[in-house]
Amino acid sequence: MTLEQILSSRPSPGKPRTYDFPHFERTVLPSGLQVIAVDVPNRPLVSANLIVRHGAAEEPPDLAGATILTARAMSEGTQRFPGVELIEAAERLGATLHVDASWDVVTVSVEVAASRLGAALELLAEQFEHPTFPDSDVARLREERLNDLLQVKADPRRRVDQAFNRTIYTAASPYGRPAGGDEESVPRLTPDVLRGIHRSVLDPRQAAVVIGGDLAGLRVPEIVEAVLGSFGEDAGAKAALPAALPKAPRSDSAVDHPIVRFYHRPGSVQTELRIGHVGLARRVPDFHSVQVMAAILGGLFNSRLQMNLREEKGYTYGIGAGFDMRRGAGPFSVRTAVQTAATVPAISESLAELRRIRETAVTAAELAAARDYLVGVFPLRFETPGAVVGALGGLFVHDLPDDELTRYRSEIEAVTIESIQKAAQDHIHPDRLAIVAVGDADAVAAELTAAGFGDLEIITEELPAGAEEVEEAE
């Protein structure tokens, strides 16, 4: 059989199957705590997330990293279960407990059999309300973070991400600093600081409990109110204050014209590249057009960037682009690593694709491929209760309407060629791009200067003592 016969005999893509996001019910307790319950039949392992809209973006700059360190330290023991006793108590229930924090939220989660949900929520409440922040454990976690910062400097991929964020945001924006803190702020994070952060999280008006799984026979709001209905009463006189969604973090841009910052690593065989600028918050009216536009530009395996720089030019094994949407405007970036000799050509082609997505309408085939992909994979994102619970938590965090997920597929299908081009013109800005790279500047400086991509600054850094340079082979 010839290649043509093989290709012609391949089945063509079918129409996406119908899918309805699971129905959920929302209850608001007298304290202001929201309870969101979603029944996912035949899923006996229940996921429960307690989400508080208070993340790293709310902390003072001199205490950067406090929220994430607080979340990590909350797993080190509680008043009732010191040390490893907390882990042992979870294991006796067959449950897994986890605390996490991000720019936007602190999340305490548990997975457990439906029959043990009440007991597991009691353990979750104990971890959330009564952590002890032992001095020795906080000191150990601080040292782990400081050691991790040494490795950030040694790892070109992580170093370029850190440098890129610091480049595109002003000093007033929390997004310009590492969410986990830096060398100056981390040593200040004492147990008392973490206790202060913890008290600020105990606000039921900014919290929601999202529970998903086979909830047949379970009165979820009553179970939650019995365990968490009064949390935060000891944190201060917050009940008298009006409930309000926290302000979106400042995300001011520090770049108003093209610039190039190149972090010199002598002898590096490849260059880590980030190209972009301050992007978008999640609550944008053209969210769905942006999603499709970003998929065509750099979100699919056959995206424009991928087909150009990987398939046609062979500069890289992979390249992507997209918007990191938060409550404030997160970064937009093109992300790749290329061989040193391909550094300048790769930048040139990336910039050309950013201009092309703005200036040249996408084709009907590109639109169809991106829409079909996003519509087709949407149900696959929600195969487990944990994924459904996580998505509903996103609605709460970003104050999105209850039908946001129900409408997603139809909204994606309604995106047009014209709305994609408008989204690109509104949200991609080649005139104020930052190009940030980590690699061998000696090998490419002359070519970079001649290319004239923007104001060029070459920065030489010495690796910290005790840190081994990481060279990731693509």
C-alpha positions as CSV (number, residue, x, y, z in Angstrom):
1,M,0.0,0.0,0.0
2,T,1.4,3.4,-1.0
3,L,1.7,6.4,1.4
4,E,-1.1,8.1,-0.5
5,Q,-3.4,5.1,0.0
6,I,-2.6,5.0,3.7
7,L,-3.3,8.7,4.1
8,S,-6.5,8.5,2.1
9,S,-7.8,5.5,4.2
10,R,-7.3,7.2,7.6
11,P,-10.5,8.0,9.4
12,S,-11.4,11.6,9.4
13,P,-12.1,13.4,12.7
14,G,-15.7,13.0,13.9
15,K,-17.9,15.6,15.5
16,P,-17.3,16.2,19.2
17,R,-19.6,14.3,21.5
18,T,-22.2,16.1,23.5
19,Y,-21.1,16.9,27.0
20,D,-22.8,18.7,29.9
21,F,-20.7,19.9,32.8
22,P,-22.1,18.4,36.0
23,H,-24.8,20.3,37.8
24,F,-23.8,21.8,41.1
25,E,-25.5,23.5,44.0
26,R,-24.3,26.5,45.9
27,T,-25.2,27.3,49.5
28,V,-24.0,30.3,51.5
29,L,-23.7,29.7,55.3
30,P,-24.5,32.4,57.9
31,S,-20.8,33.1,58.3
32,G,-20.5,33.9,54.6
33,L,-18.7,30.6,53.7
34,Q,-19.9,29.2,50.4
35,V,-20.5,25.5,49.9
36,I,-20.5,24.2,46.4
37,A,-21.5,20.5,46.0
38,V,-21.3,18.6,42.7
39,D,-22.6,15.1,42.5
40,V,-20.5,12.9,40.2
41,P,-22.2,9.4,40.3
42,N,-20.2,6.3,40.6
43,R,-17.1,8.1,41.9
44,P,-16.8,6.9,45.5
45,L,-13.6,8.8,46.1
46,V,-14.7,12.3,47.1
47,S,-12.6,15.4,46.6
48,A,-13.0,18.4,48.9
49,N,-11.2,21.7,48.6
50,L,-11.4,24.6,51.0
51,I,-10.4,27.7,49.0
52,V,-9.6,31.1,50.4
53,R,-9.2,34.1,48.1
54,H,-5.9,35.3,49.7
55,G,-2.7,34.5,47.8
56,A,0.9,35.6,47.5
57,A,-0.2,38.7,45.6
58,E,-1.7,40.1,48.9
59,E,1.5,39.9,51.0
60,P,3.8,42.8,51.7
61,P,6.9,43.0,49.4
62,D,9.3,42.7,52.3
63,L,7.6,39.4,53.3
64,A,7.5,37.9,49.8
65,G,7.0,34.1,50.0
66,A,5.2,34.2,53.3
67,T,1.9,32.8,52.0
68,I,3.5,29.9,50.2
69,L,5.7,29.1,53.2
70,T,2.7,29.4,55.5
71,A,0.9,26.8,53.3
72,R,3.8,24.4,53.5
73,A,4.2,24.8,57.2
74,M,0.5,24.1,57.8
75,S,1.3,20.4,57.1
76,E,3.9,20.3,59.9
77,G,1.5,19.6,62.7
78,T,-1.5,21.1,64.5
79,Q,-2.6,21.6,68.1
80,R,-4.4,18.2,68.2
81,F,-2.0,16.3,65.9
82,P,1.7,17.5,66.3
83,G,4.3,16.5,63.8
84,V,3.7,13.3,61.9
85,E,0.6,12.5,63.9
86,L,-1.4,14.6,61.3
87,I,-0.2,12.4,58.5
88,E,-0.9,9.3,60.5
89,A,-4.5,10.5,61.3
90,A,-5.1,11.0,57.6
91,E,-3.7,7.5,56.8
92,R,-6.1,5.9,59.3
93,L,-9.0,7.4,57.3
94,G,-7.5,6.4,54.0
95,A,-7.4,10.1,53.1
96,T,-4.8,12.3,51.5
97,L,-4.4,15.9,52.9
98,H,-2.6,18.7,51.0
99,V,-2.2,22.4,51.4
100,D,-1.1,24.6,48.6
101,A,-0.9,28.4,47.8
102,S,-0.6,30.4,44.6
103,W,-0.8,34.0,43.6
104,D,-4.5,34.0,44.1
105,V,-5.5,31.5,46.7
106,V,-4.7,29.2,49.6
107,T,-6.2,25.7,49.2
108,V,-6.6,22.9,51.7
109,S,-7.7,19.7,50.1
110,V,-8.6,16.2,51.0
111,E,-9.5,13.0,49.1
112,V,-11.4,10.3,50.9
113,A,-14.1,7.7,50.5
114,A,-17.5,9.2,50.6
115,S,-18.4,7.2,53.7
116,R,-15.7,9.0,55.7
117,L,-16.3,12.5,54.4
118,G,-17.3,14.0,57.7
119,A,-14.3,12.7,59.6
120,A,-12.0,13.8,56.8
121,L,-13.4,17.3,56.8
122,E,-12.8,17.5,60.6
123,L,-9.2,16.7,59.9
124,L,-9.1,19.3,57.1
125,A,-10.6,21.9,59.5
126,E,-8.0,21.0,62.2
127,Q,-5.2,21.5,59.7
128,F,-6.6,24.7,58.3
129,E,-7.6,26.4,61.6
130,H,-5.0,25.1,64.1
131,P,-1.5,24.8,62.7
132,T,1.3,25.4,65.2
133,F,4.2,26.5,63.0
134,P,7.0,24.9,65.1
135,D,10.2,26.9,65.1
136,S,12.4,24.0,63.9
137,D,10.1,23.1,61.0
138,V,9.7,26.7,59.8
139,A,13.5,27.1,59.9
140,R,13.9,23.9,57.9
141,L,11.4,25.1,55.3
142,R,13.2,28.4,55.1
143,E,16.5,26.7,54.4
144,E,14.9,24.5,51.8
145,R,13.6,27.6,50.0
146,L,17.0,29.3,50.1
147,N,18.7,26.2,48.7
148,D,16.0,26.1,46.0
149,L,16.9,29.7,45.1
150,L,20.5,28.7,44.6
151,Q,19.3,26.0,42.1
152,V,17.1,28.6,40.3
153,K,20.2,30.5,39.5
154,A,21.9,27.4,38.3
155,D,19.0,26.2,36.1
156,P,18.7,28.2,32.9
157,R,15.1,27.4,32.4
158,R,14.0,28.5,35.9
159,R,16.4,31.5,35.8
160,V,15.0,32.9,32.6
161,D,11.5,32.6,34.0
162,Q,12.5,34.5,37.1
163,A,14.4,37.2,35.1
164,F,11.5,37.5,32.6
165,N,8.9,38.3,35.3
166,R,11.3,40.8,37.0
167,T,11.8,42.5,33.6
168,I,8.3,43.0,32.5
169,Y,6.7,44.1,35.8
170,T,7.3,47.2,37.8
171,A,8.6,47.0,41.4
172,A,5.1,47.9,42.6
173,S,3.6,44.7,41.1
174,P,3.9,41.5,43.1
175,Y,4.2,39.5,39.9
176,G,7.7,40.8,39.4
177,R,9.0,38.9,42.4
178,P,9.1,35.1,43.0
179,A,5.9,33.9,44.6
180,G,8.0,31.8,46.9
181,G,10.1,34.7,48.1
182,D,13.7,35.7,47.4
183,E,17.1,35.8,49.2
184,E,16.2,39.0,51.0
185,S,12.6,38.2,52.1
186,V,12.8,34.5,53.0
187,P,15.1,35.0,56.1
188,R,12.4,37.3,57.5
189,L,9.7,34.7,57.5
190,T,9.6,33.7,61.1
191,P,6.9,31.6,62.8
192,D,5.2,34.8,64.0
193,V,5.1,36.1,60.4
194,L,3.4,32.9,59.2
195,R,0.9,33.1,62.1
196,G,0.0,36.6,60.9
197,I,-0.5,35.4,57.4
198,H,-2.6,32.5,58.7
199,R,-4.9,34.8,60.7
200,S,-5.5,36.8,57.5
201,V,-6.6,33.7,55.7
202,L,-9.3,32.8,58.3
203,D,-12.0,34.8,56.6
204,P,-15.1,32.8,55.7
205,R,-16.4,35.6,53.5
206,Q,-13.6,35.0,51.1
207,A,-13.8,31.2,51.3
208,A,-15.6,28.3,49.7
209,V,-15.7,24.6,50.3
210,V,-16.1,22.7,47.0
211,I,-17.0,19.0,47.3
212,G,-17.4,16.6,44.4
213,G,-17.9,12.8,44.0
214,D,-20.7,10.4,44.6
215,L,-22.7,12.4,47.1
216,A,-25.8,10.2,47.2
217,G,-27.4,10.4,50.6
218,L,-25.0,13.1,51.9
219,R,-26.3,16.4,53.1
220,V,-23.2,18.3,52.2
221,P,-24.1,21.8,53.4
222,E,-25.1,20.4,56.8
223,I,-21.8,18.4,57.1
224,V,-19.7,21.4,56.2
225,E,-21.6,23.8,58.5
226,A,-21.1,21.4,61.4
227,V,-17.4,21.3,60.9
228,L,-16.5,24.7,59.4
229,G,-19.5,26.9,60.1
230,S,-17.8,29.0,62.7
231,F,-14.2,29.1,61.4
232,G,-12.5,32.4,61.7
233,E,-14.4,33.7,64.8
234,D,-11.1,33.8,66.7
235,A,-9.2,35.7,64.0
236,G,-10.6,39.1,64.9
237,A,-13.6,41.3,64.4
238,K,-14.0,40.6,60.7
239,A,-17.7,39.9,60.8
240,A,-18.5,43.6,61.1
241,L,-16.7,44.4,57.8
242,P,-18.4,44.2,54.5
243,A,-17.5,41.3,52.3
244,A,-15.7,42.2,49.1
245,L,-13.7,40.5,46.5
246,P,-10.0,41.4,47.1
247,K,-8.6,43.9,44.6
248,A,-6.8,42.5,41.7
249,P,-3.0,42.8,42.2
250,R,-1.1,45.6,40.5
251,S,0.4,44.3,37.3
252,D,2.0,47.4,35.9
253,S,4.2,47.0,32.9
254,A,7.8,48.1,33.2
255,V,8.5,47.9,29.4
256,D,7.2,50.5,27.0
257,H,9.6,49.7,24.1
258,P,11.4,46.6,22.9
259,I,14.3,45.5,25.1
260,V,16.7,42.5,25.2
261,R,18.2,41.2,28.4
262,F,20.8,38.5,27.9
263,Y,22.1,36.6,31.0
264,H,25.5,35.4,30.0
265,R,26.5,31.7,30.7
266,P,29.9,31.1,29.1
267,G,30.0,27.9,27.1
268,S,26.3,27.2,27.2
269,V,25.3,25.1,24.2
270,Q,21.7,26.4,24.1
271,T,19.8,29.5,24.9
272,E,16.6,29.6,27.0
273,L,14.3,32.3,25.5
274,R,11.2,34.1,26.8
275,I,9.6,36.8,24.7
276,G,6.6,38.7,25.8
277,H,5.0,41.3,28.0
278,V,2.3,41.8,30.7
279,G,-0.8,40.0,29.6
280,L,-4.3,39.6,30.8
281,A,-6.4,38.8,33.9
282,R,-8.9,36.0,33.7
283,R,-11.9,38.2,33.7
284,V,-11.7,39.6,30.2
285,P,-14.7,39.9,28.0
286,D,-13.0,38.2,24.9
287,F,-11.6,35.3,26.9
288,H,-12.8,32.7,24.4
289,S,-11.4,34.5,21.4
290,V,-8.1,34.8,23.3
291,Q,-8.1,31.1,24.0
292,V,-8.5,30.2,20.4
293,M,-6.0,32.8,19.2
294,A,-3.4,31.6,21.7
295,A,-3.9,28.0,20.6
296,I,-3.3,28.9,16.9
297,L,-0.3,30.9,17.8
298,G,1.5,28.6,20.2
299,G,-0.9,26.3,22.1
300,L,-1.2,23.3,19.7
301,F,1.3,20.8,18.4
302,N,0.6,22.3,14.9
303,S,0.5,25.9,16.1
304,R,2.1,28.6,13.9
305,L,5.2,28.9,16.2
306,Q,5.7,25.1,16.3
307,M,5.3,24.6,12.6
308,N,7.7,27.4,11.8
309,L,10.5,27.0,14.4
310,R,10.3,23.2,14.9
311,E,9.0,21.7,11.8
312,E,10.3,24.0,9.1
313,K,13.4,25.6,10.6
314,G,14.5,22.9,13.0
315,Y,15.6,25.4,15.7
316,T,13.9,23.7,18.6
317,Y,12.3,20.6,19.8
318,G,9.3,22.6,21.1
319,I,8.0,26.1,21.4
320,G,4.8,27.4,23.0
321,A,3.1,30.7,23.7
322,G,0.1,31.8,25.9
323,F,-1.4,33.9,28.6
324,D,-1.0,33.0,32.3
325,M,-4.3,34.5,33.5
326,R,-4.7,35.3,37.2
327,R,-6.9,37.7,39.2
328,G,-4.4,40.4,38.0
329,A,-2.8,40.5,34.6
330,G,-0.3,37.7,34.4
331,P,2.4,37.4,31.8
332,F,2.1,36.7,28.1
333,S,5.1,34.8,26.8
334,V,6.7,32.8,24.0
335,R,8.8,30.0,25.6
336,T,11.4,27.9,24.0
337,A,15.1,26.7,24.1
338,V,17.3,26.6,21.0
339,Q,20.8,25.8,20.1
340,T,23.1,28.7,20.6
341,A,23.7,29.2,16.9
342,A,19.9,29.5,16.3
343,T,19.4,32.2,19.0
344,V,19.0,35.2,16.8
345,P,17.1,33.4,13.9
346,A,14.7,31.9,16.5
347,I,14.0,35.3,18.0
348,S,13.5,36.8,14.5
349,E,11.0,34.1,13.5
350,S,9.1,34.3,16.8
351,L,8.7,38.1,16.4
352,A,7.5,37.5,12.8
353,E,4.8,35.1,14.0
354,L,3.7,37.6,16.7
355,R,3.3,40.3,14.0
356,R,1.6,37.8,11.6
357,I,-1.1,36.8,14.1
358,R,-2.0,40.5,14.4
359,E,-1.7,41.4,10.8
360,T,-2.8,38.3,8.9
361,A,-6.2,36.7,9.5
362,V,-6.1,33.1,10.5
363,T,-7.4,30.6,7.9
364,A,-10.6,28.7,8.2
365,A,-8.6,25.5,8.6
366,E,-6.6,26.9,11.5
367,L,-9.8,28.2,13.2
368,A,-11.5,24.8,12.8
369,A,-8.5,22.9,14.1
370,A,-8.2,25.1,17.2
371,R,-11.9,25.1,18.0
372,D,-12.3,21.4,17.5
373,Y,-9.3,20.7,19.8
374,L,-10.5,23.0,22.6
375,V,-14.1,21.7,22.3
376,G,-13.0,18.1,22.1
377,V,-10.6,18.0,25.0
378,F,-12.9,20.0,27.3
379,P,-14.7,16.9,28.7
380,L,-11.4,15.0,29.1
381,R,-10.4,17.7,31.6
382,F,-13.1,16.5,34.0
383,E,-12.8,12.8,34.2
384,T,-12.2,12.8,38.0
385,P,-14.1,14.6,40.8
386,G,-10.8,16.4,41.7
387,A,-10.7,18.0,38.3
388,V,-14.4,19.0,38.5
389,V,-13.9,20.5,42.0
390,G,-10.8,22.4,40.8
391,A,-12.7,23.9,37.9
392,L,-15.6,25.0,40.2
393,G,-13.0,26.5,42.6
394,G,-11.8,28.6,39.6
395,L,-15.3,30.1,39.2
396,F,-15.2,31.1,42.9
397,V,-11.7,32.6,42.8
398,H,-12.3,34.7,39.7
399,D,-16.0,35.5,40.6
400,L,-17.2,34.0,37.3
401,P,-20.9,33.2,36.6
402,D,-22.3,29.8,37.5
403,D,-22.9,28.9,33.8
404,E,-19.3,29.7,32.8
405,L,-18.3,26.1,32.3
406,T,-21.7,25.1,30.8
407,R,-21.3,27.8,28.1
408,Y,-17.6,27.1,27.4
409,R,-18.0,24.8,24.4
410,S,-20.6,27.0,22.7
411,E,-18.6,30.1,23.3
412,I,-15.5,28.5,21.7
413,E,-17.6,27.4,18.8
414,A,-18.8,30.9,18.3
415,V,-15.3,32.4,17.9
416,T,-14.7,33.8,14.4
417,I,-11.7,34.7,12.3
418,E,-12.5,38.4,12.9
419,S,-12.7,38.0,16.7
420,I,-9.4,36.2,16.7
421,Q,-7.6,39.0,14.8
422,K,-9.2,41.6,17.1
423,A,-8.0,39.7,20.2
424,A,-4.5,39.5,18.7
425,Q,-4.4,43.2,17.9
426,D,-5.8,44.1,21.3
427,H,-3.6,41.9,23.4
428,I,-0.3,41.2,21.7
429,H,2.0,44.1,21.5
430,P,5.3,43.8,19.5
431,D,6.1,47.4,20.2
432,R,6.7,46.7,23.9
433,L,8.1,43.2,24.0
434,A,10.8,42.1,26.4
435,I,13.2,39.4,25.1
436,V,15.0,37.7,28.0
437,A,17.5,35.0,27.4
438,V,20.0,32.8,29.3
439,G,22.9,31.5,27.3
440,D,26.4,32.2,25.9
441,A,26.3,35.9,25.1
442,D,29.9,35.9,23.7
443,A,28.7,33.6,20.9
444,V,25.7,35.7,19.8
445,A,26.3,39.3,21.0
446,A,27.5,40.7,17.6
447,E,24.6,39.1,15.8
448,L,22.1,40.3,18.4
449,T,23.4,43.9,18.1
450,A,23.2,43.8,14.3
451,A,19.6,42.4,14.5
452,G,18.4,45.4,16.4
453,F,15.6,43.7,18.3
454,G,15.7,46.4,21.0
455,D,17.9,48.0,23.7
456,L,20.4,45.3,24.5
457,E,21.8,44.6,28.0
458,I,24.2,41.7,28.7
459,I,24.3,40.6,32.3
460,T,27.0,38.4,33.6
461,E,26.2,36.3,36.7
462,E,28.4,34.0,38.7
463,L,26.9,30.8,39.8
464,P,26.5,30.7,43.6
465,A,29.0,28.5,45.5
466,G,27.6,25.0,46.0
467,A,25.2,25.2,43.1
468,E,25.8,23.0,40.1
469,E,24.8,24.4,36.7
470,V,22.0,22.6,35.1
471,E,22.2,22.2,31.3
472,E,19.0,20.8,29.9
473,A,19.5,19.0,26.6
474,E,16.6,19.6,24.3
